[in-house]
Amino acid sequence: MSKRILIIITAVLFCGLHGFSNEIVQKDSSKSKTISFKIKLKSADEVKIKPAPLKFNKHFAYSFTLDDGYRSAYLTAFPLLNGGKISNPDKNEWKIDQGGDGTTSNGLFYSDGFGNKIPFKLALAVNGGAIRDLPANRGHLSWPEIKEMYNAGWDVLNHGFHHATKHGTNYLTEVTENITSIKQNLDFTMSHFVVPGGEGDPDYHHEYEKAALANGFLSVASHKGVGPILNVDSKVDLDKMITARTFVQSSKDSTSFKTMDRYLKTLDSIVKQPNTLWFNEFTHGTGNGNLWNLSMRFRDFKYYMTALADKYGVKGSDTIWMAPWQEVYEYIWLRDRIKVDYKQKDKEIEVTIELPEIPENFRNRDISLIVDTSSKFEIESSKDLKIKDDGKTTHKQIFIELK
């Protein structure tokens, strides 16, 4: 067993013992409201209902973040995952090829359990000071490119305005200027922070952590912290959470996929565990060149993501929830604060869900419920409640999208 696999499995075991409780639901705020609906059963079997550990009741969530806002994210990663034309080889202003293989991708997907395919989505950790439209061979993304990926469900995370780390850095200004930059150019407020890596004073990352958390960020990905694997079977302590980052990177070997196979083997050892888990990983560029030797060459990125989709996506076991960090965080936050109550009378069940006050900057307000019954069923609800179910097929889950 490799050292990396041993470290990660140890982290999972640790997280399973630390920072969690057996309580699934709790009241978060006095400013709560309720939603309700009815379940009409075909037979009067006893039914049990509870929140799913993860959206769509998946076995594991995998969040993958691209650091620094390099243009290869738009040229290669986005079309590969979302579907579209992947860039031809494309050398940037630094004479590094950030393009891909020029093929057209049909996209990589998991399903929601209701017959719909959902494309794999990642997050972008961006520095507003580096985003620009020119030159044509620029190394970083443009605002329209980021906006297009954001509108497709990718998340955007604060990575500091200039990616500054050296002695004399004003960490507070780095955090707040990037908030302003994203708000002015993209019209939304970021809620999660990723500490930039680089040369700096000892433990400079702590200064970034303090500045981010003091300015309303919900969590920080840093040099050290919990994870990168979290056991999410039960309540997770998300309050001012600081997580550790690990990276997936190409090796000097450009003729085989041995390095990617090692990463995939590690992931498979995690997925085989019985716990419901959330795993976070990062890289930088995804173009043909290994940008700064801190990235994934496109051929490796394509091989890695396609292998994940084939094994755990809609073509395989369909057990993966491939979603960015913010989306998973928001689901778990809400899951741990709702209170689900239901009363059954013969073939009819009245379900009431007490909701907390949800932060305004949440993009996702979703609830997945596990329904334990042998009976098929139908849902009866008001028109303003967006709800779907698999009651006529596998009769295992209900999904609610809140406004």
For each residue, the residues with C-beta under 8 A, 3 or more apart:
1: 5 6
2: 5 6 262 265 266
3: 6 7
4: 7 8 262 266
5: 1 2 8 9 265 266 269
6: 1 2 3 9 10
7: 3 4 10 11
8: 4 5 11 12 228 229 246 266 269 270
9: 5 6 12 13 269 270 273
10: 6 7 13 14
11: 7 8 14 15 227 228 229
12: 8 9 15 16 229 231 270 273 275 277
13: 9 10 16 17
14: 10 11 17 18
15: 11 12 18 19 20 226 227 229 230 231
16: 12 13 20 231 275
17: 13 14
18: 14 15
19: 15 226 236 237
20: 15 16 231 233 234 235 236 237
21: 234 235
22: 234 235
23: 26 234 235
24: 50 51 234 235 335 336
25: 51 335 336 337 338 339 340
26: 23 235 336 337 339
27: 32 337 339 354 356
28: 32 337 356 357
29: 32 356 357
30:
31: 356 357
32: 27 28 29 354 355 356 357
33: 354 355
34: 352 353 354 355
35: 352 353 355 385 400 402
36: 350 351 352 353 381
37: 351 379 380 381 382 385 387
38: 348 349 350 351 379 380 381
39: 47 342 348 349 351 371 377 378 379 380 391 398
40: 347 348 377 378 379 380
41: 44 45 47 347 348 349 373 375 376 377
42: 347 375 376 377
43: 347 374 375
44: 41 346 347 375
45: 41 373 374 375
46: 344 373
47: 39 41 342 344 349 371 372 373 375
48: 371 372 373
49: 340 342 349 351 369 370 371 372 398
50: 24 340 369 370 372
51: 24 25 335 338 340 367 368 369 370
52: 55 56 57 335 368 369 370 397
53: 57 232 233 276 335
54: 57 58 59 60 61 232 276 278 321 328 331 332 368
55: 52 58 61 321 323 327 328 331 366 368 399
56: 52 110 111 112 113 321 368 397 399
57: 52 53 54 113 368 370 396 397
58: 54 55 61 110 319 320 321
59: 54 271 276 277 317 319 320
60: 54 270 271 276 277 278 279 312 319 320 321
61: 54 55 58 232 277 278 279 320 321 322 323 328
62: 267 279 281 308 320 321 322 323
63: 123 278 279 280 281 323 324 325 327 328
64: 122 123 248 280 281 282 283 322 324
65: 122 123 124 125 157 194 221 280 281 282 283 324 325
66: 69 70 73 77 122 123 124 125 282 283 284 285 286
67: 125 159 194 197 282 283 284
68: 125 126 127 130 140 159 163 284
69: 66 73 124 125 126 127 130 131 140 141 146 159
70: 66 73 98 139 140 141 284 285 286 287 291 295
71: 74 75 92 98 138 139 140 141 142 145
72: 75 76 77 98 99 100 285 286 287 291 295 298
73: 66 69 70 76 77 78 122 124 141 149 285 286
74: 71 77 78 141 145 148 149
75: 71 72 78 79 86 87 90 98 99 100 287
76: 72 73 79 80 86 87 98 99 100 286 287 298 301 302
77: 66 72 73 74 80 81 122 286 301
78: 73 74 75 81 82 84 148 149 152 154
79: 75 76 82 83 84 85 86 87 100 104 105
80: 76 77 86 100 105 107 108 301 302 305
81: 77 78 105 107 108 119 120 121 122 305
82: 78 79 107 119 120 121 152
83: 79 105 106 107 119
84: 78 79 104 105 107
85: 79 102 104 105
86: 75 76 79 80 99 100 101 102 103 104 105 298
87: 75 76 79 90 98 99 100 102
88: 99 100 101 102
89: 97 99 100 102 288
90: 75 87 97 98 99 137 287
91: 95 96 97 98 99 137
92: 71 95 96 97 98 137 138 139
93: 135 137 138 139
94: 139
95: 91 92
96: 91 92 139 285 287 289 291
97: 89 90 91 92 287 288 289
98: 70 71 72 75 76 87 90 91 92 139 285 287 288 289 291
99: 72 75 76 86 87 88 89 90 91 102 287 288 298
100: 72 75 76 79 80 86 87 88 89 103 287 288 298 302
101: 86 88 288 298 299 302
102: 85 86 87 88 89 99
103: 86 100
104: 79 84 85 86
105: 79 80 81 83 84 85 86 108
106: 83
107: 80 81 82 83 84 117 119 120
108: 80 81 105 119 120 305 306 308 309 313 322
109: 117 118 119 120 309 313 314
110: 56 58 117 118 120 309 312 313 314 318 320 321 322
111: 56 114 115 116 117 118 314 318
112: 56 115 116 118 399
113: 56 57 390 394 396 397 399
114: 111 388 389 390 399
115: 111 112
116: 111 112
117: 107 109 110 111 314
118: 109 110 111 112 121
119: 81 82 83 107 108 109 152 153
120: 81 82 107 108 109 110 305 308 309 313 322
121: 81 82 118 152 153 154 155 322 323 324 327
122: 64 65 66 73 77 81 154 324
123: 63 64 65 66 154 155 156 157 324 325 326
124: 65 66 69 73 141 146 149 154 155 156 157
125: 65 66 67 68 69 157 158 159 194 221 282
126: 68 69 130 131 141 146 156 157 158 159 178 182
127: 68 69 130 131 159 160 161 162 163 178 196
128: 131 161 177 178 180 181 182 185
129: 161 162 163 177 178 181
130: 68 69 126 127 140 162 163
131: 69 126 127 128 140 141 142 143 146 181 185
132: 138 140 142
133: 138 142 143 144
134: 138
135: 93 138
136:
137: 90 91 92 93
138: 71 92 93 132 133 134 135 142
139: 70 71 92 93 94 96 98
140: 68 69 70 71 130 131 132
141: 69 70 71 73 74 124 126 131 145 146
142: 71 131 132 133 138 145 146
143: 131 133 146 147 185 186
144: 133 147 148
145: 71 74 141 142 148 149
146: 69 124 126 131 141 142 143 149 150 156 186
147: 143 144 150 151 186
148: 74 78 144 145 151 152
149: 73 74 78 124 145 146 152 154
150: 146 147 153 154 155 156 186 188
151: 147 148
152: 78 82 119 121 148 149
153: 119 121 150 324 327
154: 78 121 122 123 124 149 150 324
155: 121 123 124 150 192 324 325 326 327 363
156: 123 124 126 146 150 182 186 188 190
157: 65 123 124 125 126 190 192 193 194 221 325 326
158: 125 126 175 178 179 182 190 192 193 194 212 217
159: 67 68 69 125 126 127 163 178 193 194 196
160: 127 163 164 174 175 178 195 196 208
161: 127 128 129 164 173 174 175 177 178 181
162: 127 129 130 174
163: 68 127 129 130 159 160 196 198
164: 160 161 169 170 174 196
165: 169 196 197 198 199 200 204
166: 169 198 199 200
167: 200 201
168:
169: 164 165 166 174 200 204 207
170: 164 173 174
171: 174 175 204 207 208 210 211
172: 175 176 211 214 215
173: 161 170 176 177
174: 160 161 162 164 169 170 171 177 178 208 211
175: 158 160 161 171 172 178 179 193 208 211 212 215 217
176: 172 173 179 180 215
177: 128 129 161 173 174 180 181
178: 126 127 128 129 158 159 160 161 174 175 181 182 190
179: 158 175 176 182 183 189 190 215
180: 128 176 177 183 184
181: 128 129 131 161 177 178 184 185
182: 126 128 156 158 178 179 185 186 188 189 190
183: 179 180 186 187 188 189
184: 180 181 187
185: 128 131 143 181 182
186: 143 146 147 150 156 182 183
187: 183 184
188: 150 156 182 183 361
189: 179 182 183 361
190: 156 157 158 178 179 182 193 217 361
191: 216 217 218 326 359 361 362
192: 155 157 158 217 218 219 220 221 325 326 329
193: 157 158 159 175 190 208 212 217 219 220 221
194: 65 67 125 157 158 159 220 221 245 282
195: 160 205 208 209 220 221 222 223
196: 127 159 160 163 164 165 208
197: 67 165 223
198: 163 165 166
199: 165 166
200: 165 166 167 169 204 205
201: 167 204
202:
203: 206 207
204: 165 169 171 200 201 207 208
205: 195 200 208 209 222 223 224
206: 203 209 210
207: 169 171 203 204 210 211
208: 160 171 174 175 193 195 196 204 205 211 212 220 222
209: 195 205 206 212 213 220 222 242
210: 171 206 207 213 214
211: 171 172 174 175 207 208 214 215
212: 158 175 193 208 209 215 217 220
213: 209 210 217 220 240
214: 172 210 211
215: 172 175 176 179 211 212
216: 191
217: 158 175 190 191 192 193 212 213 220
218: 191 192 238 240 241 329 333 359
219: 192 193 238 240 241 242 243 325 329
220: 192 193 194 195 208 209 212 213 217 225 240 241 242 243
221: 65 125 157 192 193 194 195 225 242 243 244 245 280 282 325
222: 195 205 208 209 225 242 243 244 245
223: 195 197 205 244 245
224: 205 242 244
225: 220 221 222 241 242 243 244
226: 15 19 230 241 242 243 244
227: 11 15 230 243 244 278 280
228: 8 11 243 244 245 246 279 280 281
229: 8 11 12 15 270 277 278 279 280
230: 15 226 227 236 243 277 278 279
231: 12 15 16 20 234 275 276 277
232: 53 54 61 236 276 277 278 332
233: 20 53 275 276
234: 20 21 22 23 24 231
235: 20 21 22 23 24 26 336
236: 19 20 230 232 332 336
237: 19 20 241
238: 218 219 241 329 332 333 336
239:
240: 213 218 219 220
241: 218 219 220 225 226 237 238
242: 209 219 220 221 222 224 225 226
243: 219 220 221 222 225 226 227 228 230 280
244: 221 222 223 224 225 226 227 228
245: 194 221 222 223 228 280 281 282
246: 8 228 280 281 282
247: 281 282 283 294
248: 64 263 281 282 283 296 304
249: 283 290 293 294 295 296
250: 254 259 260 290 295 296 297 300
251: 258 259
252:
253: 256 258 259
254: 250 297 299
255:
256: 253
257: 260 261 300 303
258: 251 253 261 262
259: 250 251 253 262 263 300
260: 250 257 263 264 300 303 304 307
261: 257 258 264 265
262: 2 4 258 259 265 266
263: 248 259 260 266 267 304
264: 260 261 267 268 304 307 308
265: 2 5 261 262 268 269
266: 2 4 5 8 262 263 269 270
267: 62 263 264 270 271 279 308
268: 264 265 271 272 311
269: 5 8 9 265 266 272 273
270: 8 9 12 60 229 266 267 273 277 279
271: 59 60 267 268 277 312 319
272: 268 269
273: 9 12 269 270 277
274:
275: 12 16 231 233
276: 53 54 59 60 231 232 233
277: 12 59 60 61 229 230 231 232 270 271 273
278: 54 60 61 63 227 229 230 232 328 332
279: 60 61 62 63 228 229 230 267 270
280: 63 64 65 221 227 228 229 243 245 246 325
281: 62 63 64 65 228 245 246 247 248
282: 64 65 66 67 125 194 221 245 246 247 248
283: 64 65 66 67 247 248 249 286 294 295 296 301
284: 66 67 68 70 291 292 294 295
285: 66 70 72 73 96 98 289 290 291 292 294 295 296
286: 66 70 72 73 76 77 283 295 296 298 301
287: 70 72 75 76 90 96 97 98 99 100 291 295 297 298
288: 89 97 98 99 100 101 297 298 299
289: 96 97 98 285 295 297
290: 249 250 285 293 294 295 296 297
291: 70 72 96 98 284 285 287 294 295
292: 284 285 295
293: 249 290
294: 247 249 283 284 285 290 291
295: 70 72 249 250 283 284 285 286 287 289 290 291 292
296: 248 249 250 283 285 286 290 300 301 304
297: 250 254 287 288 289 290 300 301
298: 72 76 86 99 100 101 286 287 288 301 302
299: 101 254 288 302 303
300: 250 257 259 260 296 297 303 304
301: 76 77 80 283 286 296 297 298 304 305
302: 76 80 100 101 298 299 305 306
303: 257 260 299 300 306 307
304: 248 260 263 264 296 300 301 307 308
305: 80 81 108 120 301 302 308 309
306: 108 302 303 309 310
307: 260 264 303 304 310 311
308: 62 108 120 264 267 304 305 311 312 313 320 322
309: 108 109 110 120 305 306 312 313 314 315 316
310: 306 307 313 315 316
311: 268 307 308 316 317
312: 60 110 271 308 309 316 317 318 319 320
313: 108 109 110 120 308 309 310 316 318 320 322
314: 109 110 111 117 309 318
315: 309 310
316: 309 310 311 312 313 319
317: 59 311 312 320
318: 110 111 312 313 314
319: 58 59 60 271 312 316
320: 58 59 60 61 62 110 308 312 313 317
321: 54 55 56 58 60 61 62 110 328
322: 61 62 64 108 110 120 121 308 313
323: 55 61 62 63 121 327 328
324: 63 64 65 121 122 123 153 154 155 327 328
325: 63 65 123 155 157 192 219 221 280 328 329
326: 123 155 157 191 192 329 330 363 364
327: 55 63 121 153 155 323 324 330 331 363 364
328: 54 55 61 63 278 321 323 324 325 331 332
329: 192 218 219 238 325 326 332 333
330: 326 327 333 334 362 363 364 365
331: 54 55 327 328 334 335 364 366 368
332: 54 232 236 238 278 328 329 335 336
333: 218 238 329 330 336 337 362
334: 330 331 337 338 355 356 358 362 365 366 367
335: 24 25 51 52 53 331 332 338 367
336: 24 25 26 235 236 238 332 333
337: 25 26 27 28 333 334 355 356
338: 25 51 334 335 353 354 355 356 367
339: 25 26 27 353 354
340: 25 49 50 51 351 352 353 369
341: 351 352 353 354
342: 39 47 49 349 350 351 352
343: 349 350
344: 46 47 348 349
345: 348 349 350
346: 44
347: 40 41 42 43 44
348: 38 39 40 41 344 345
349: 38 39 41 47 49 342 343 344 345
350: 36 38 342 343 345
351: 36 37 38 39 49 340 341 342
352: 34 35 36 340 341 342
353: 34 35 36 338 339 340 341 367 400
354: 27 32 33 34 338 339 341
355: 32 33 34 35 334 337 338 358 402
356: 27 28 29 31 32 334 337 338
357: 28 29 31 32
358: 334 355 362 365 402
359: 191 218 362
360:
361: 188 189 190 191
362: 191 330 333 334 358 359 365
363: 155 326 327 330
364: 326 327 330 331
365: 330 334 358 362 401 402 403
366: 55 331 334 399 400 401 402
367: 51 334 335 338 353 399 400 402
368: 51 52 54 55 56 57 331 397 398 399 400
369: 49 50 51 52 340 397 398 399 400
370: 49 50 51 52 57 396 397
371: 39 47 48 49 377 389 391 395 396 397 398
372: 47 48 49 50
373: 41 45 46 47 48 377 395
374: 43 45 395
375: 41 42 43 44 45 47 395
376: 41 42 391 392 395
377: 39 40 41 42 371 373 389 391 395
378: 39 40 389 391 392
379: 37 38 39 40 387 388 389 391 398
380: 37 38 39 40
381: 36 37 38 385 387
382: 37 385
383:
384: 403
385: 35 37 381 382 400
386: 400 401 402 403
387: 37 379 381 398 399 400 401
388: 114 379 398 399
389: 114 371 377 378 379 395 397 398 399
390: 113 114 393 394 395 396 397
391: 39 371 376 377 378 379 395 398
392: 376 378 395
393: 390
394: 113 390 397
395: 371 373 374 375 376 377 389 390 391 392
396: 57 113 370 371 390
397: 52 56 57 113 368 369 370 371 389 390 394
398: 39 49 368 369 371 379 387 388 389 391
399: 55 56 112 113 114 366 367 368 369 387 388 389
400: 35 353 366 367 368 369 385 386 387
401: 365 366 386 387
402: 35 355 358 365 366 367 386
403: 365 384 386
